Structures are given as structure tokens and as C-alpha cells.
């Protein structure tokens, strides 16, 4: 009986190894020179893996590289209509493909710092690393089913961003130097995982923020010169009174410098089970 089960196990392992070896490693690379575009609209849809996005060459509408296996289908398309460019990158699993084998997908995208960009991204599962320094972003939307997200604004965005939107089902969110984003509205929704929002940077306008934490905690980092007014609800909202805020009414908290600050963040925070932490920096 033991020999029978051992033989069955060895057969199953052998089948998995054979099927895994049939998955070919492939690479898709595509780029396009700019030809008078005044705006580029980007749509990224990636099933899983690692996503790395950053600024690229001044004269290049985009550069994209996807390393994947034959269990996936990759499509990279770019068309120009009038003075607008439309970039679509899709990576999805082929129907009927086996669940075992190597699943690694690595998607690298570089966008021009010379043209306004509207960026909409959705990822199934994986890690997103987005260095948005030097880019001229007019809109930003990112949705991830499961995975860790790191977004960085290393330089001041010269374009006014109407909306910065970020949603993660399971995983951590870390956004650094949000003061450089130059956005009017910010919406961040977390599920199971922590949310860290660093609002340091060069502020250019007031902002309205809507932040919702799920099971994970919320960590907010504010520069001391920023005026902040929050309508807070959920677990630990009262802790804001001992974190540099004054409670002026039920659920409403303001920083001491709200009236005199050059720039202000006003918004609402829904605090999940993980609570909230606030840090003030120079």
C-alpha cells in the first residue's frame, strides 16, 4: 500500500515537472517615438507579477518590456488619434493553462517626462513599484487585488493632477512625498494591510483627501507647516487629540496651525481595526 501511494506521488511530481518545463520563457519589448502628442493616456492591466514604472526618454512616447512564460498572453498597443496617444498594455493568463509551473511576470514601463499623462492601472496580484518622479501626471488610478504597493514622487509634478486614486484589497500601501503630487483630490482605500501616506514635499495647492483603512492600520506623515483638518471615524479616532490635533466637534479634528498655514489638507479618514498613527516632520 505504501509503495502504491509512493508511486502515485512520484508520478504526480513528474507530471508537474514536465508541465512546468513546457512553459517557455518569453519577452515582449516595444517602444514608440513621440510625434506631436500633447497628452498620453495609459491603460495597464496585468494579471500578476512585478510591475516597475518610471520616467523614460524625453522623445519616447513609451518603452515597455514584459518578461513572462507561455501561460500568459501579452498585448502592447499604441495608437495616435489627433494630438493624443493611447497606450494599452495587457497581460493575462491564457484560458485552460495549468495552475502549476513558473508564474513569474515582470512588467517594466517607462513614460516620457515631456508630455502630460493620464495613468490608469489595474493589477491582479503582485508588487507594484512606481517611481513617478519627473512625470507630468494629470490623473493617476491604481487598483491591486493582492500585493504590496510603493509609489514615490521624487520631484514636483508640473501638471495639476485632478485625482490620485489608489485601492488595494490585500497588502500594504506606501506612498512617499505626496506633497510633490500637485493633486486636487486624493482617494486611498485599503483592505487587509497597512496604509502609509507621507505628505512631505513641495506643496502647490490645497487638497481634499478621502482615506479608508480596512483591517490594517493607517500611518499619516505630515510636514509641520501644513494645515490639516480631518473628519475621523472608526477605531482610535480620539487618539488624534494627542497627536497634534484639537477636537473642535464630534469627529472633527484640526491642527493648531490651520488658520495660518499657506496650504491645507482637508478630508475624511475612516479608521479600521489597525488604528491610526500620526507623525509630524520638519
BAGU-907725 format. One line per field, with one value per residue: residue number from 1; residue in one letter; z, x, y of N, C-alpha, C in turn. Coordinates in steps of 0.1 Angstrom, whole numbers, m for minus. Layout:
// BAGU-907725
num NUM  ...
residuo A  ...
nzz Z  ...
nxx X  ...
nyy Y  ...
cazz Z  ...
caxx X  ...
cayy Y  ...
czz Z  ...
cxx X  ...
cyy Y  ...
***
This chain:
// BAGU-907725
num 1  2  3  4  5  6  7  8  9  10  11  12  13  14  15  16  17  18  19  20  21  22  23  24  25  26  27  28  29  30  31  32  33  34  35  36  37  38  39  40  41  42  43  44  45  46  47  48  49  50  51  52  53  54  55  56  57  58  59  60  61  62  63  64  65  66  67  68  69  70  71  72  73  74  75  76  77  78  79  80  81  82  83  84  85  86  87  88  89  90  91  92  93  94  95  96  97  98  99  100  101  102  103  104  105  106  107  108  109  110  111  112  113  114  115  116  117  118  119  120  121  122  123  124  125  126  127  128  129  130  131  132  133  134  135  136  137  138  139  140  141  142  143  144  145  146  147  148  149  150  151  152  153  154  155  156  157  158  159  160  161  162  163  164  165  166  167  168  169  170  171  172  173  174  175  176  177  178  179  180  181  182  183  184  185  186  187  188  189  190  191  192  193  194  195  196  197  198  199  200  201  202  203  204  205  206  207  208  209  210  211  212  213  214  215  216  217  218  219  220  221  222  223  224  225  226  227  228  229  230  231  232  233  234  235  236  237  238  239  240  241  242  243  244  245  246  247  248  249  250  251  252  253  254  255  256  257  258  259  260  261  262  263  264  265  266  267  268  269  270  271  272  273  274  275  276  277  278  279  280  281  282
residuo X  X  X  X  X  X  X  X  X  X  X  X  X  X  X  X  X  X  X  X  X  X  X  X  X  X  X  X  X  X  X  X  X  X  X  X  X  X  X  X  X  X  X  X  X  X  X  X  X  X  X  X  X  X  X  X  X  X  X  X  X  X  X  X  X  X  X  X  X  X  X  X  X  X  X  X  X  X  X  X  X  X  X  X  X  X  X  X  X  X  X  X  X  X  X  X  X  X  X  X  X  X  X  X  X  X  X  X  X  X  X  X  X  X  X  X  X  X  X  X  X  X  X  X  X  X  X  X  X  X  X  X  X  X  X  X  X  X  X  X  X  X  X  X  X  X  X  X  X  X  X  X  X  X  X  X  X  X  X  X  X  X  X  X  X  X  X  X  X  X  X  X  X  X  X  X  X  X  X  X  X  X  X  X  X  X  X  X  X  X  X  X  X  X  X  X  X  X  X  X  X  X  X  X  X  X  X  X  X  X  X  X  X  X  X  X  X  X  X  X  X  X  X  X  X  X  X  X  X  X  X  X  X  X  X  X  X  X  X  X  X  X  X  X  X  X  X  X  X  X  X  X  X  X  X  X  X  X  X  X  X  X  X  X  X  X  X  X  X  X  X  X  X  X  X  X  X  X  X  X  X  X
nzz 0  8  m11  m33  m29  m28  m54  m68  m59  m69  m96  m99  m91  m112  m134  m129  m130  m157  m170  m161  m173  m199  m201  m218  m216  m223  m240  m244  m261  m267  m282  m288  m307  m299  m316  m318  m299  m275  m252  m233  m229  m207  m202  m181  m176  m157  m149  m129  m109  m110  m112  m126  m129  m143  m152  m186  m217  m231  m257  m263  m266  m251  m234  m232  m216  m212  m193  m194  m192  m213  m204  m203  m220  m239  m247  m263  m273  m292  m303  m322  m320  m335  m315  m294  m276  m272  m251  m244  m223  m218  m198  m194  m182  m201  m213  m199  m191  m171  m135  m122  m122  m134  m125  m128  m137  m152  m155  m171  m175  m191  m192  m209  m197  m208  m217  m208  m188  m184  m162  m158  m140  m133  m114  m108  m88  m70  m69  m69  m81  m83  m95  m98  m103  m121  m140  m158  m145  m150  m141  m119  m113  m95  m90  m71  m66  m48  m30  m25  m25  m37  m41  m54  m53  m64  m74  m80  m94  m124  m136  m130  m110  m112  m99  m76  m71  m53  m46  m27  m22  m6  12  16  15  4  1  m9  m4  m11  m12  m34  m55  m65  m65  m67  m55  m34  m31  m11  m6  16  22  36  53  58  56  45  43  32  34  28  9  m19  m17  m37  m38  m21  m8  m11  8  9  29  36  58  62  77  83  97  97  88  90  77  82  71  93  86  73  72  87  85  96  93  113  118  133  147  173  167  185  194  179  192  209  191  180  171  176  190  176  172  172  160  144  137  140  130  149  135  115  107  99  81  49  30  29  40  37  48  50  72  75  100  104  120  127  137  140  133  137  125  128  108  100
nxx 8  19  39  23  11  34  44  23  26  51  46  28  44  63  47  40  65  72  51  57  82  75  66  75  100  95  98  85  90  86  85  80  84  78  55  44  24  2  m8  m8  m26  m27  m32  m30  m31  m25  m21  m7  24  55  56  71  74  84  99  109  126  129  120  105  75  67  82  82  85  80  85  78  60  48  23  9  m7  3  m3  7  m1  m2  m16  m22  m43  m53  m39  m34  m21  m25  m19  m19  m14  m16  m16  m25  m37  m37  m65  m74  m48  m24  m23  0  36  60  52  62  61  73  69  79  76  82  77  73  88  81  55  20  4  m22  m29  m40  m43  m45  m40  m38  m24  5  36  39  59  63  79  72  86  96  76  47  18  m16  m38  m42  m46  m48  m53  m51  m55  m42  m13  18  23  42  46  62  69  94  101  86  54  48  23  m11  m28  m58  m70  m58  m59  m61  m62  m62  m67  m57  m28  0  2  23  30  51  63  40  33  45  29  10  m18  m54  m74  m75  m78  m77  m79  m78  m76  m70  m43  m15  m16  5  10  29  31  50  70  70  45  18  m8  m41  m56  m81  m87  m96  m96  m95  m92  m88  m86  m60  m36  m34  m10  0  19  28  41  52  44  21  m14  m40  m72  m94  m121  m128  m135  m142  m120  m101  m101  m102  m77  m64  m65  m43  m22  m13  m35  m66  m97  m126  m152  m177  m160  m145  m113  m86  m55  m32  m22  m40  m54  m34  m18  m2  m8  m34  m47  m77  m101  m115  m112  m115  m111  m97  m95  m68  m61  m48  m19  0  25  45  67  97
nyy m12  12  15  18  43  59  56  68  94  101  100  121  143  141  147  174  185  180  195  220  224  228  253  281  306  339  371  403  433  467  500  535  564  599  619  646  644  657  648  618  588  562  528  502  468  441  407  394  394  413  448  476  510  540  572  579  583  616  620  598  581  559  531  496  466  432  403  370  338  311  306  329  357  384  418  447  478  508  538  567  594  622  647  631  603  568  543  509  482  449  420  388  357  327  310  279  272  255  254  251  254  279  312  337  370  399  433  461  495  526  561  592  622  646  651  655  631  607  582  549  521  485  457  422  405  409  428  463  488  521  548  579  602  631  629  641  642  640  626  598  565  535  501  473  438  420  424  443  478  505  538  567  601  618  642  675  675  690  693  698  675  661  639  616  582  553  518  489  455  433  437  459  496  521  554  579  612  628  654  665  657  674  674  677  662  633  599  570  536  510  475  446  452  475  512  537  570  596  629  648  671  695  716  729  736  735  705  679  650  616  589  555  529  494  464  468  491  528  551  583  609  641  673  699  725  723  728  710  694  671  649  623  589  557  531  542  570  591  593  611  635  636  637  660  674  693  687  699  695  668  642  658  671  694  708  728  749  755  779  796  784  781  762  737  706  690  667  633  605  571  549  518  485  484  509  543  562  592  613  642  661  680
cazz 0  9  m24  m43  m27  m32  m68  m73  m56  m78  m109  m98  m92  m125  m143  m126  m135  m172  m174  m158  m183  m212  m202  m224  m211  m234  m237  m254  m260  m277  m278  m298  m306  m299  m329  m317  m289  m264  m240  m235  m220  m205  m195  m178  m170  m156  m141  m117  m111  m106  m121  m123  m137  m141  m163  m196  m225  m234  m271  m265  m261  m241  m236  m224  m216  m203  m193  m190  m197  m223  m199  m204  m233  m237  m258  m262  m284  m291  m314  m320  m326  m333  m308  m282  m278  m264  m248  m237  m220  m211  m195  m188  m183  m212  m209  m199  m187  m158  m124  m117  m131  m131  m127  m127  m148  m148  m165  m170  m183  m189  m198  m211  m187  m215  m221  m197  m188  m176  m160  m152  m138  m125  m112  m100  m77  m72  m63  m78  m77  m92  m93  m106  m104  m134  m149  m158  m144  m149  m134  m115  m107  m94  m83  m69  m58  m36  m32  m19  m34  m33  m50  m50  m61  m60  m78  m80  m106  m130  m141  m120  m111  m107  m89  m72  m66  m50  m39  m26  m15  4  10  22  6  9  m8  m4  m10  m17  m14  m48  m65  m70  m69  m60  m47  m31  m25  m9  1  19  27  47  52  63  47  50  34  35  27  26  m5  m23  m19  m46  m37  m11  m13  m3  9  15  33  43  62  65  89  87  103  89  93  83  80  78  74  103  80  66  80  84  91  93  99  115  124  134  158  177  162  196  196  172  201  215  180  173  167  186  186  176  173  172  149  136  143  132  135  156  125  103  102  94  71  35  23  38  36  44  43  59  75  81  106  106  132  130  143  133  139  130  127  122  105  96
caxx 0  28  46  14  10  47  44  14  32  62  40  23  55  69  38  42  78  71  43  64  93  69  64  86  103  93  99  79  96  80  87  74  89  68  53  35  14  0  m12  m8  m35  m21  m41  m22  m39  m16  m28  1  38  61  53  80  70  92  101  119  133  121  114  99  61  67  90  76  91  73  91  67  60  38  9  3  m9  7  m6  11  m6  m1  m22  m23  m55  m52  m27  m34  m16  m33  m11  m26  m6  m24  m10  m35  m35  m44  m76  m70  m35  m23  m21  14  47  65  42  68  59  79  64  86  71  88  69  80  86  78  41  11  0  m33  m25  m50  m36  m51  m31  m44  m17  20  42  39  69  61  86  66  94  98  64  37  6  m29  m46  m35  m55  m41  m61  m44  m63  m34  1  24  24  51  46  72  70  107  101  73  47  44  9  m22  m34  m72  m74  m49  m68  m53  m71  m56  m76  m49  m14  4  3  32  31  61  64  27  33  50  20  2  m32  m66  m82  m68  m86  m69  m88  m70  m84  m62  m29  m13  m15  14  9  38  26  60  73  67  31  15  m22  m48  m60  m91  m83  m105  m87  m103  m84  m96  m82  m47  m35  m31  1  0  31  26  50  47  39  8  m26  m48  m85  m99  m133  m123  m144  m137  m112  m89  m102  m100  m62  m59  m64  m30  m13  m11  m48  m76  m111  m135  m166  m178  m153  m137  m100  m79  m41  m31  m18  m49  m58  m23  m10  m3  m16  m42  m53  m89  m107  m121  m105  m122  m100  m100  m91  m54  m60  m41  m7  3  38  48  81  101
cayy 0  24  16  23  58  65  56  78  107  103  102  134  152  141  154  188  189  180  206  232  226  231  268  288  319  348  385  413  446  476  514  544  578  609  626  657  642  667  641  603  581  549  518  490  457  430  397  392  396  426  460  487  521  552  581  574  593  628  619  585  580  548  519  486  452  422  390  361  325  309  305  342  364  398  427  460  486  522  544  582  600  637  650  622  590  559  531  498  470  439  407  380  342  321  301  265  269  248  263  249  260  293  322  350  380  412  443  474  506  539  571  604  634  658  651  652  616  601  568  540  508  475  445  412  402  411  440  475  498  532  560  589  614  638  627  652  634  648  617  586  555  522  491  460  428  415  427  455  489  516  549  577  613  623  656  682  673  703  692  697  662  662  629  605  572  541  509  476  446  427  441  472  507  531  565  588  626  631  669  667  652  685  669  684  652  620  588  558  526  498  463  439  456  489  523  548  582  606  642  658  676  708  718  739  739  727  691  672  636  606  578  544  518  482  457  473  505  540  559  596  617  655  684  708  738  720  728  697  693  658  643  610  579  544  527  551  583  600  594  623  647  636  636  673  679  697  683  711  690  654  636  668  674  704  711  741  760  755  792  804  777  785  752  729  693  688  654  624  593  560  541  503  478  486  522  553  569  605  618  655  662  693
czz 0  m4  m34  m41  m31  m47  m74  m70  m66  m92  m110  m99  m105  m135  m141  m132  m151  m177  m172  m169  m196  m213  m207  m218  m224  m230  m248  m251  m271  m272  m290  m296  m305  m312  m328  m307  m278  m251  m243  m224  m219  m197  m193  m171  m169  m146  m128  m120  m105  m116  m117  m133  m133  m153  m173  m204  m229  m248  m274  m258  m250  m245  m227  m226  m207  m204  m187  m195  m206  m218  m199  m218  m230  m249  m254  m274  m282  m304  m311  m328  m324  m326  m295  m285  m268  m263  m240  m236  m212  m210  m188  m190  m194  m206  m210  m195  m174  m147  m118  m126  m127  m134  m128  m140  m143  m159  m162  m180  m180  m198  m199  m201  m194  m219  m209  m199  m179  m175  m152  m152  m130  m126  m104  m87  m80  m64  m73  m72  m87  m88  m103  m107  m118  m143  m147  m157  m142  m141  m130  m108  m107  m85  m82  m61  m46  m39  m25  m29  m29  m44  m45  m59  m57  m64  m79  m94  m112  m136  m129  m121  m104  m97  m88  m65  m65  m42  m39  m17  m3  2  16  11  12  m2  m2  m11  m17  m19  m27  m58  m71  m74  m61  m51  m46  m25  m24  m1  3  24  39  45  57  52  53  39  39  27  26  12  m7  m26  m28  m45  m25  m17  m4  m4  15  17  41  46  65  78  93  92  93  96  84  87  74  80  84  98  74  76  76  92  87  100  100  122  124  147  161  172  173  199  189  181  208  204  172  168  179  181  187  176  172  159  140  144  134  139  141  146  113  98  95  83  57  27  33  32  44  39  54  60  81  87  109  119  136  136  134  140  130  134  120  120  100  80
cxx 9  35  36  12  23  48  35  19  43  57  35  34  62  60  39  55  78  63  50  75  87  66  76  88  103  95  93  84  90  83  82  80  77  67  42  24  14  m4  m11  m16  m30  m31  m32  m31  m30  m22  m20  16  43  59  63  77  79  92  111  125  123  114  107  85  60  78  84  83  84  80  81  69  48  24  2  2  m6  3  m1  7  m5  m7  m22  m35  m55  m39  m27  m29  m23  m24  m19  m16  m15  m17  m20  m32  m43  m54  m71  m56  m34  m19  m7  24  51  55  49  65  65  76  71  80  78  80  76  78  82  64  32  5  m12  m30  m35  m44  m44  m42  m39  m37  m2  25  43  50  68  68  81  73  96  86  54  23  m6  m39  m38  m45  m48  m50  m54  m53  m55  m20  5  26  33  51  54  71  83  109  87  67  43  30  0  m28  m48  m75  m62  m58  m60  m62  m63  m65  m68  m34  m12  5  13  34  40  61  51  26  37  40  12  m12  m43  m73  m74  m78  m78  m78  m79  m80  m77  m47  m28  m13  m6  14  18  35  37  63  70  53  28  0  m28  m53  m72  m87  m94  m97  m95  m93  m93  m91  m68  m47  m32  m20  2  12  29  38  44  40  25  m4  m35  m61  m91  m112  m130  m134  m137  m128  m101  m90  m99  m85  m56  m57  m50  m19  m12  m24  m57  m89  m120  m149  m166  m171  m145  m125  m93  m65  m41  m28  m28  m52  m47  m15  m12  m11  m22  m46  m66  m95  m113  m113  m114  m112  m105  m95  m77  m51  m52  m29  m4  17  40  63  84  101
cyy 13  26  22  38  65  66  67  92  111  106  117  145  153  148  169  193  190  192  219  235  230  246  275  302  328  363  393  426  455  491  522  558  588  616  637  655  653  661  626  597  567  540  505  480  444  420  395  394  409  436  471  498  533  561  575  585  605  627  606  584  570  538  508  473  443  408  381  347  323  306  319  347  378  406  441  468  501  528  559  586  615  639  642  609  581  546  521  486  461  426  399  365  336  311  286  262  263  258  262  255  274  303  336  358  393  422  456  484  519  549  584  615  646  660  648  638  614  586  560  526  498  462  435  409  404  423  451  485  510  544  570  602  618  637  638  644  642  639  604  577  541  513  478  450  424  418  440  465  500  526  561  589  621  638  662  680  687  704  691  684  664  652  619  594  559  531  495  467  440  431  455  483  517  541  576  601  630  646  673  664  663  681  677  675  639  611  575  549  514  487  457  443  471  499  533  558  593  619  652  661  690  710  730  743  731  714  686  657  628  593  567  533  506  476  463  487  515  548  571  604  631  664  694  721  736  721  716  698  680  655  628  601  565  542  537  565  594  602  606  635  647  635  649  679  683  692  695  707  675  648  645  672  684  705  725  753  761  769  800  797  781  775  743  716  691  674  646  611  583  550  527  498  481  500  532  559  581  609  632  656  676  693
***
